[in-house]
């Protein structure tokens, strides 16, 4: 018997999606959002409870069957809290409970397994998180306020995992007060700490029509027309010697910075050239110039976003990017997950990162700088 149950919350109305049906039952790439979400749970050692709006029980059961998942379908309530509570009532004696939003339909199995592993390792509450890469400002009646330190911020995803008895206690307290919001927040209200594991950019929440378009692009069948897909390669090299912080893959690292007119982030610059090259749109120099004063010290994400805007204007969207970093330092492997999450958030598509050395050969091998090689796949929008 498994020690884990997963409650899949699929009872939302989906008004902002604008498909005319509850969100979980809207179709993307020839399958419902719920079916895609359940496919990500196939093979997980857990019992599954799916919470749906009244009248959609048969549709949910059919989706589970197509996804090859054995699931118990129950009717939810008027609010998300009511729906989670309805799911909890049908969970058996499992020690752990995960709560997962069906709207995060592309969440990969590996993300679910990370949460389960953390629970089995001793955590009582676990949340997957991603670093916040956009600049965040406070806002008020007088307009925009101060910039918030994003290094202290994290974006939360699902599935969120809990000790079953702890989650039941949190919901009993919350429903009594009728102020339930986020599951982890309810647990924290009881004075319990919440641990985190690395999230996954694919676990974005499908809320708006633009989110649905992004999901459909990622779910597009591999048999698409060849002329709708293009690849590009980008290479960038920067020597150590900059006065600022060492920036690479959108992250700050210890040690001397890289020399350059901007922040010298060779990874971001290589990604820009790979994306632009795939679309036949030139390179980073043609996009923003090599010595424009407005880009003095600019972070790599500024150039990545500029490249994405140029691609979109020409009718292209990224599918995925792979980057290999050559250098003695920094050690990419120590923060690979963080780098991949930050870059995936920038690009809006999966980005994989690897690192290697040149066995002491050449300037890179002597530790004089860093080189990045990026390969990008893009598709016609």
Backbone torsions as a table, in degrees:
resi	resn	phi	psi	omega
1	UNK	NA	135.5	-178.3
2	UNK	-71.4	154.9	178.0
3	UNK	-100.7	6.6	-173.0
4	UNK	-130.8	138.6	172.8
5	UNK	-122.1	146.7	177.8
6	UNK	-122.3	120.9	174.9
7	UNK	-95.5	117.7	178.4
8	UNK	-100.3	112.4	-176.7
9	UNK	-86.9	113.3	-175.9
10	UNK	-134.7	34.1	-174.1
11	UNK	-105.8	6.7	-178.0
12	UNK	-72.0	157.3	-177.1
13	UNK	-79.3	-31.7	178.9
14	UNK	70.7	33.6	-177.5
15	UNK	-59.8	-42.9	-176.9
16	UNK	-68.7	-21.9	178.8
17	UNK	-73.6	-31.8	173.8
18	UNK	71.3	33.1	-179.9
19	UNK	-99.5	-3.7	177.2
20	UNK	82.2	2.3	177.1
21	UNK	-136.7	162.6	174.0
22	UNK	-53.1	140.6	-170.1
23	UNK	-49.9	-45.8	-175.4
24	UNK	-63.2	-16.3	-177.0
25	UNK	-108.7	9.3	170.7
26	UNK	-76.1	147.2	-177.0
27	UNK	-93.7	138.1	172.1
28	UNK	-133.7	124.6	177.9
29	UNK	51.7	49.2	172.9
30	UNK	69.2	19.1	175.1
31	UNK	-150.6	155.0	179.9
32	UNK	-73.6	159.1	176.8
33	UNK	-57.3	-40.5	179.1
34	UNK	-61.6	-43.6	-179.4
35	UNK	-62.1	-41.6	177.2
36	UNK	-61.4	-42.4	179.8
37	UNK	-62.3	-41.6	-178.9
38	UNK	-70.2	-30.8	176.6
39	UNK	-60.7	-34.0	178.1
40	UNK	-69.4	-14.4	179.8
41	UNK	-100.6	-7.4	-178.8
42	UNK	-60.0	130.7	179.1
43	UNK	89.5	-8.9	176.5
44	UNK	-73.4	135.1	179.1
45	UNK	-78.3	82.3	-178.0
46	UNK	-161.5	151.9	170.3
47	UNK	-84.6	146.9	-173.0
48	UNK	-123.8	130.6	175.8
49	UNK	-118.2	123.4	179.9
50	UNK	-107.5	126.3	-178.0
51	UNK	-106.2	121.5	-172.2
52	UNK	-131.9	166.8	175.0
53	UNK	-68.9	152.4	177.1
54	UNK	-57.9	136.1	-179.8
55	UNK	96.3	-8.1	-178.8
56	UNK	-113.4	16.3	-178.6
57	UNK	-62.2	-44.5	-178.1
58	UNK	-65.7	-39.5	178.6
59	UNK	-63.1	-40.2	-179.8
60	UNK	-67.1	-41.5	178.4
61	UNK	-62.7	-40.3	178.4
62	UNK	-65.8	-38.5	177.8
63	UNK	-63.8	-41.5	179.0
64	UNK	-64.2	-39.5	179.8
65	UNK	-65.5	-42.1	179.2
66	UNK	-66.8	-32.3	179.4
67	UNK	-82.2	-2.1	-179.5
68	UNK	60.4	46.0	178.7
69	UNK	-125.0	133.0	176.5
70	UNK	-87.3	107.4	-173.9
71	UNK	-129.9	145.7	172.1
72	UNK	-94.7	126.0	-177.1
73	UNK	-103.6	128.7	178.8
74	UNK	-130.8	160.5	-179.5
75	UNK	-89.4	134.8	-179.6
76	UNK	-86.1	-169.1	-177.8
77	UNK	-116.3	-165.0	-175.9
78	UNK	-72.6	-27.4	-179.5
79	UNK	-123.5	168.2	177.6
80	UNK	-61.8	-39.8	179.2
81	UNK	-60.5	-42.4	178.2
82	UNK	-62.5	-37.5	-178.5
83	UNK	-69.8	-42.1	177.1
84	UNK	-63.7	-41.1	178.4
85	UNK	-61.3	-39.2	177.6
86	UNK	-63.9	-38.4	177.1
87	UNK	-67.4	-40.1	179.5
88	UNK	-61.5	-35.5	179.3
89	UNK	-62.0	-26.4	-176.6
90	UNK	-100.3	-2.9	174.4
91	UNK	-74.5	138.4	-177.2
92	UNK	-83.1	-130.1	-175.2
93	UNK	-96.3	16.3	-179.4
94	UNK	-59.3	144.9	-177.4
95	UNK	-76.6	-32.7	-176.2
96	UNK	-121.5	148.1	176.8
97	UNK	-131.1	129.1	172.5
98	UNK	-105.2	138.3	175.5
99	UNK	-112.9	121.8	-172.4
100	UNK	-129.8	133.7	177.1
101	UNK	-84.3	125.6	177.4
102	UNK	-59.1	-26.3	-179.4
103	UNK	-64.3	-18.8	174.0
104	UNK	-91.5	62.1	-166.4
105	UNK	-70.4	-19.8	-177.4
106	UNK	-100.1	8.4	178.8
107	UNK	-56.9	123.8	-176.0
108	UNK	-77.5	158.6	179.0
109	UNK	-57.0	-36.0	-178.5
110	UNK	-60.9	-33.6	178.0
111	UNK	-66.0	-44.6	177.7
112	UNK	-59.9	-43.2	-178.2
113	UNK	-65.0	-33.4	177.4
114	UNK	-63.9	-40.8	179.7
115	UNK	-66.2	-45.3	179.7
116	UNK	-62.2	-42.6	-179.6
117	UNK	-61.4	-39.5	179.5
118	UNK	-65.7	-39.3	177.5
119	UNK	-64.8	-45.5	-179.9
120	UNK	-68.5	-18.1	177.0
121	UNK	-86.0	-2.5	174.9
122	UNK	124.0	-12.7	178.6
123	UNK	-71.6	146.1	178.5
124	UNK	-100.0	-16.6	176.8
125	UNK	-151.0	129.8	-174.1
126	UNK	-137.3	136.0	179.2
127	UNK	-130.9	132.0	172.8
128	UNK	-78.5	137.5	-176.7
129	UNK	-135.3	157.1	173.8
130	UNK	-124.5	147.0	174.9
131	UNK	-67.4	149.5	176.9
132	UNK	-88.5	121.5	-175.2
133	UNK	-104.1	-20.7	177.7
134	UNK	-76.0	151.4	172.2
135	UNK	-71.1	129.9	-175.6
136	UNK	-113.0	129.8	175.9
137	UNK	-119.6	148.6	170.6
138	UNK	-73.3	154.9	-179.7
139	UNK	-137.0	141.4	179.3
140	UNK	-150.9	-169.3	-177.5
141	UNK	-62.7	-28.4	-178.4
142	UNK	-87.6	2.5	-179.1
143	UNK	109.7	-157.3	-177.5
144	UNK	-73.4	139.8	179.7
145	UNK	-106.8	-146.4	-174.4
146	UNK	-72.0	157.7	174.5
147	UNK	-78.9	132.2	-179.9
148	UNK	-86.5	139.1	178.7
149	UNK	-67.7	102.7	-174.5
150	UNK	-72.7	-15.5	179.2
151	UNK	-64.0	-19.7	179.6
152	UNK	-97.4	0.8	-175.7
153	UNK	-104.2	148.5	175.5
154	UNK	-139.4	141.3	175.2
155	UNK	-93.1	127.6	-175.8
156	UNK	-91.6	147.7	178.3
157	UNK	-128.3	-176.3	170.3
158	UNK	-125.6	159.3	11.2
159	UNK	-78.2	143.2	171.5
160	UNK	-100.6	136.0	-173.5
161	UNK	-114.1	146.4	-175.5
162	UNK	-146.9	154.6	162.0
163	UNK	-61.7	129.7	-172.1
164	UNK	-59.2	-44.0	-178.1
165	UNK	-67.1	-35.9	178.0
166	UNK	-63.9	-44.8	-179.6
167	UNK	-65.3	-39.4	177.6
168	UNK	-61.7	-42.4	179.2
169	UNK	-64.1	-40.1	-179.6
170	UNK	-64.9	-41.2	-179.3
171	UNK	-73.3	-33.9	176.9
172	UNK	-61.7	-41.2	179.2
173	UNK	-70.0	-43.4	-176.2
174	UNK	-68.0	-43.3	-179.1
175	UNK	-67.2	-29.5	177.1
176	UNK	-67.4	-31.1	179.9
177	UNK	-94.8	-12.0	179.7
178	UNK	58.1	39.8	179.8
179	UNK	-131.8	31.8	-176.0
180	UNK	-70.6	137.2	174.6
181	UNK	-130.5	-104.7	-179.1
182	UNK	-81.2	142.5	-177.1
183	UNK	-60.3	-47.6	-179.4
184	UNK	-63.7	-34.4	178.7
185	UNK	-64.2	-36.5	178.3
186	UNK	-65.1	-39.2	178.7
187	UNK	-67.3	-41.1	178.0
188	UNK	-63.1	-31.5	178.5
189	UNK	-63.3	-21.5	176.5
190	UNK	-86.2	0.8	-179.1
191	UNK	88.2	11.4	-178.6
192	UNK	-91.4	137.8	176.7
193	UNK	-73.7	152.4	178.1
194	UNK	-120.4	122.0	178.6
195	UNK	-86.6	167.3	178.8
196	UNK	-131.8	153.7	171.5
197	UNK	-130.2	158.7	179.1
198	UNK	-59.8	133.2	176.6
199	UNK	-82.3	-164.0	-178.7
200	UNK	-144.5	131.8	-177.9
201	UNK	-60.3	-26.9	179.0
202	UNK	-69.2	-16.2	-178.0
203	UNK	-87.6	29.6	177.3
204	UNK	-67.5	154.2	-176.3
205	UNK	-89.4	128.4	177.9
206	UNK	-84.5	107.1	-176.6
207	UNK	-122.7	-43.8	-175.8
208	UNK	-110.5	173.7	177.9
209	UNK	-62.0	-35.5	178.5
210	UNK	-65.2	-38.4	176.2
211	UNK	-61.4	-42.0	-179.7
212	UNK	-64.3	-39.7	177.7
213	UNK	-62.0	-41.8	179.2
214	UNK	-63.0	-44.2	-179.8
215	UNK	-63.1	-42.4	-179.8
216	UNK	-63.8	-36.6	178.0
217	UNK	-63.3	-40.8	179.7
218	UNK	-72.0	-26.2	-178.6
219	UNK	-92.4	-0.6	-176.7
220	UNK	-55.8	136.5	-179.3
221	UNK	-61.4	149.1	-178.5
222	UNK	-65.3	-18.9	-177.1
223	UNK	-84.4	22.6	179.2
224	UNK	-63.9	165.9	-179.1
225	UNK	-63.6	139.0	-177.2
226	UNK	-62.0	-35.8	-176.2
227	UNK	-74.1	-2.0	176.2
228	UNK	-94.5	-5.6	-179.5
229	UNK	-121.1	140.1	176.3
230	UNK	-142.0	152.6	177.8
231	UNK	-120.1	154.6	178.2
232	UNK	-145.5	154.2	179.4
233	UNK	-122.3	137.2	177.3
234	UNK	-130.8	139.4	179.4
235	UNK	-130.2	136.1	176.2
236	UNK	-143.9	145.1	-179.1
237	UNK	-133.8	134.6	173.8
238	UNK	-135.0	138.7	177.1
239	UNK	-86.4	151.4	171.5
240	UNK	-69.0	150.1	-179.1
241	UNK	142.8	-0.3	178.2
242	UNK	-73.5	154.4	-179.8
243	UNK	-83.9	-19.2	-174.8
244	UNK	-90.6	-166.9	179.2
245	UNK	-68.5	145.5	174.6
246	UNK	-72.3	113.7	179.9
247	UNK	-112.9	131.3	177.6
248	UNK	-155.1	132.2	-178.4
249	UNK	58.8	31.5	178.2
250	UNK	77.2	6.5	-178.2
251	UNK	-117.1	155.3	174.2
252	UNK	-90.6	137.4	-179.5
253	UNK	-126.7	161.4	175.5
254	UNK	-76.2	149.4	176.6
255	UNK	110.9	173.4	-178.5
256	UNK	-63.7	141.7	-177.9
257	UNK	-75.1	171.6	178.5
258	UNK	-91.7	142.0	-178.6
259	UNK	-76.5	145.0	177.8
260	UNK	163.1	163.3	178.3
261	UNK	-65.6	-35.4	176.6
262	UNK	-97.0	-147.9	-180.0
263	UNK	-82.4	-2.8	177.4
264	UNK	75.6	18.2	-178.2
265	UNK	-71.5	93.4	-175.6
266	UNK	-62.0	-32.5	-179.3
267	UNK	-65.8	-50.7	179.6
268	UNK	-62.5	-39.3	-179.0
269	UNK	-66.9	-37.6	177.3
270	UNK	-66.2	-38.0	177.6
271	UNK	-62.4	-42.3	178.8
272	UNK	-58.6	-48.1	-179.3
273	UNK	-65.0	-35.1	178.6
274	UNK	-66.3	-43.4	-179.9
275	UNK	-66.0	-48.3	-179.6
276	UNK	-65.5	-39.9	179.7
277	UNK	-63.7	-38.1	179.1
278	UNK	-61.1	-35.3	-178.3
279	UNK	-91.6	-0.1	-178.3
280	UNK	69.6	34.3	-174.8
281	UNK	-110.5	22.0	176.1
282	UNK	88.3	-141.9	-175.9
283	UNK	-142.3	-176.7	-175.2
284	UNK	-63.0	-34.3	178.5
285	UNK	-63.3	-40.6	178.4
286	UNK	-72.7	-23.1	-178.2
287	UNK	-78.3	-48.8	-173.6
288	UNK	-127.7	0.6	-176.6
289	UNK	80.6	168.2	-176.4
290	UNK	-103.8	-15.1	-178.0
291	UNK	-143.0	25.8	177.9
292	UNK	-62.5	124.5	-177.2
293	UNK	-56.0	-31.6	-177.3
294	UNK	-67.6	-16.0	179.4
295	UNK	-103.8	12.1	177.4
296	UNK	-63.5	118.8	-179.4
297	UNK	74.9	7.5	-176.3
298	UNK	-64.4	143.2	178.1
299	UNK	-72.2	155.1	-177.2
300	UNK	-59.1	-33.2	-177.7
301	UNK	-64.0	-25.3	177.3
302	UNK	-60.9	-42.6	-179.0
303	UNK	-74.3	-36.5	177.7
304	UNK	-61.9	-45.4	-179.1
305	UNK	-66.6	-35.8	176.7
306	UNK	-63.7	-40.4	178.7
307	UNK	-65.5	-41.1	179.4
308	UNK	-64.0	-38.4	177.0
309	UNK	-64.3	-39.2	178.7
310	UNK	-66.7	-40.9	177.1
311	UNK	-61.8	-47.2	-178.0
312	UNK	-61.1	-39.7	179.5
313	UNK	-63.8	-26.3	179.9
314	UNK	-97.2	5.1	174.9
315	UNK	89.1	23.2	-178.5
316	UNK	-119.7	154.2	176.8
317	UNK	-139.0	143.1	179.2
318	UNK	-71.3	144.1	174.4
319	UNK	-103.0	-50.5	174.1
320	UNK	-164.5	162.2	179.8
321	UNK	-136.9	140.9	173.1
322	UNK	-122.6	135.4	-178.6
323	UNK	-129.0	133.8	170.8
324	UNK	-115.3	131.4	-178.5
325	UNK	-106.3	126.6	178.2
326	UNK	-107.7	125.3	178.7
327	UNK	168.7	161.9	177.8
328	UNK	-78.2	-37.1	176.9
329	UNK	-145.4	157.4	-6.0
330	UNK	-74.6	167.2	179.0
331	UNK	-80.5	100.3	-175.2
332	UNK	-59.1	-37.2	-175.3
333	UNK	-61.3	-24.1	-178.3
334	UNK	-71.3	-19.7	-178.9
335	UNK	-136.5	30.6	-175.9
336	UNK	-58.0	-48.5	-177.9
337	UNK	-59.5	-42.3	-179.6
338	UNK	-65.6	-41.8	179.1
339	UNK	-64.7	-43.2	179.7
340	UNK	-63.8	-40.0	179.6
341	UNK	-65.7	-44.5	-178.9
342	UNK	-64.2	-44.1	-178.9
343	UNK	-70.3	-38.3	178.2
344	UNK	-62.7	-38.1	177.8
345	UNK	-65.3	-38.9	177.7
346	UNK	-63.4	-49.3	-172.2
347	UNK	-78.7	-26.8	-176.4
348	UNK	77.7	21.5	178.6
349	UNK	-158.1	161.3	-177.7
350	UNK	-59.9	134.3	175.3
351	UNK	-126.8	124.8	176.6
352	UNK	-105.0	146.2	-176.2
353	UNK	-130.5	135.7	174.0
354	UNK	-135.8	162.2	-179.6
355	UNK	-133.3	150.6	177.3
356	UNK	-154.8	172.7	176.0
357	UNK	-119.6	179.4	177.2
358	UNK	-111.7	23.2	179.9
359	UNK	53.2	38.3	176.0
360	UNK	81.8	1.5	-177.7
361	UNK	-84.9	137.7	172.9
362	UNK	72.4	-176.4	-178.0
363	UNK	-62.2	-38.9	178.6
364	UNK	-64.4	-42.9	179.6
365	UNK	-65.0	-28.5	177.8
366	UNK	-82.2	-0.2	178.3
367	UNK	79.9	24.6	-178.3
368	UNK	-86.3	-12.7	-178.9
369	UNK	-174.0	-168.7	-178.2
370	UNK	-132.8	140.3	175.4
371	UNK	-121.5	143.7	177.4
372	UNK	-130.3	137.2	176.6
373	UNK	-122.2	122.2	-176.8
374	UNK	-120.0	142.2	173.3
375	UNK	-122.7	128.8	-177.1
376	UNK	-121.4	142.1	171.8
377	UNK	-113.9	127.8	179.3
378	UNK	-125.7	162.9	179.3
379	UNK	-136.3	154.3	176.1
380	UNK	-69.3	131.9	-177.7
381	UNK	-72.1	NA	NA
